[in-house]
Amino acid sequence: MRAKLLVLTAVAVLFTGINLLIAAEKVTLKGEMSCAKCNLKETAKCQNALKVGDKTYYLVQNDVSKKFHREVCTSPKDNVEVEGTVEEKDGKMMLTATSIKAE
């Protein structure tokens, strides 16, 4: 009985780890970046947002995102490429950037 419980616990931990890996999808997106507060009027605080077509990706506040923010706070910037992971949270697409490049 104890061995079965141990096996079931191990399987549960394995599936939890797999779900976490699947939840965040690695992507490279290119579009117009602007401030979600100052330009888009969609958030209470300054936050980078990347518009790709009709979809908006809100950048998670990390060092990469914060470093780039002053370039887009007062005016949007076209042709910005962002690499990172995307996951949906509270109905919004959240993009955790690992690199941001502007042309």
N, C-alpha and C positions, 0 to 999 in steps of 0.2 A: 504494500500500500504506500509506504513511504517512497519507494522508488518511482511509482507512478506519479506521485505528487511532485517529485523533483523533476521528472521529465516534462510534466505539464507546465511547470514554472519556467523551465528552460525554453520551451516552445513559445510561451507567452512573451518572454523577454526578447526572443529572436524576432517575432512578428512586430513587436513594438519598435525595435530598431529599424526594421525594413520600412515600416510606415513613416518613420522620421526621415529616412533617406529619400523616399518617394515624395514626401510633402514639399520639399524645396527643390525646384527644377532649375538647373543651370541654364542660363540664357545669355545671349548677346543681343541687345536691342538698340535701335537707332531711331532718334526722333527729335522733337523739340523739347528742351528742358526749360522749366521756369519755376518760379516760386509758387507753391500751392496757396500761400496766404496773399502775397502782394499782387500777383498777376491773375491767378485763377479764382481767388476769393473763396476757396474751398476748405481751408483749415484755419484754426485760431492762432497757430504759431507758424513761423517760417519753416518751410520744408520743401525740398526739391521734389519736383514731379516731372515725369517724362511722358509726353504724349506721343503715342505711336498710333497713327490713324485715329480711330475714334476711342481708343483705350487709353486710360491714364494709369500710370504706375507711380505710386508714392514711394519715394526712397526712404528707407529706414535710416535714422540718424546714426551714422557711424563716422569714423575719421575721414573716410573717402568722400562721403556725401557732404560733410560739413566743410571740407577744404574747398570744394567746388561751388558752394552756395553763393559766395559773393559775386561770382560771374553771372548768375542768373536771377538774383534777388530783385533787381529793379527792371530788368528787361529780359525776355526770353532769348534763348540761344538755339539756333537750328543746327542740324547735323551733329548731334551729340550721341556718342556711342557709349553704352553702359554694359559692362559685364558683371554678372552676379547671379543671385538666385532669386526666384519669384515664388511667392506663396500667397494664397488668398487669406485675408484676415478681416473679419467683420464686414464682408462684402466688398472689400477693396483689395486691389492687387498691390502687394508690398514687395518692393525690389530692394534687396540688400546688395549694394554695389561693392565689387572688389576692385573695379577700375572704371574711370570715367575719362573719355577722350573727346575733345572738341576739335572740329576742323576749322 
